[in-house]
Amino acid sequence: MSRTLYIRHVPDEVAERLEKLASRAGVPLSTFALQELSETARRADNAELLGALPSSAIEPATILEALRQSRVER
């Protein structure tokens, strides 16, 4: 079953930007907004998924340094 959502008090600049993005995507604004809301809802579980991963003994600074080195080597 699906629901209808009404969003009030959308600032003009936000609505205009969404309209432009929908136009570029070649879809109606309502379709574009639904796609964006669906994607946001899907990502909402990411924090929980990441929290369930086992801990790593690698320090963040070590990872960052490895990234910097790999970028320098390119």
Secondary structure, 3 states (H helix, E strand, C coil): CCCCCCCCCCCHHHHHHHHHHHHHHCCCHHHHHHHHHHHHHHHCCHHHHHHHCCCCCCCHHHHHHHHHHHHHHC
